[in-house]
């Protein structure tokens, strides 16, 4: 019996460059991910992995 493959997508923690807020988001977003505090765009969708515009702090385990 074959094992179930691990997903290639993940959740990441990003720090906003404008206000310093840290938040968790999906690394392959379908829409723009905006900062909850100041509204700056943190991740821009590209059809696959998103373009991270904030500081990438790490993956959520």
Secondary structure, 3 states (H helix, E strand, C coil): CCCCCCCCCCEEEEECCCCCCEEEEECCCCCCEECCCCCCEEEECCCCCCEECCEEEEECC
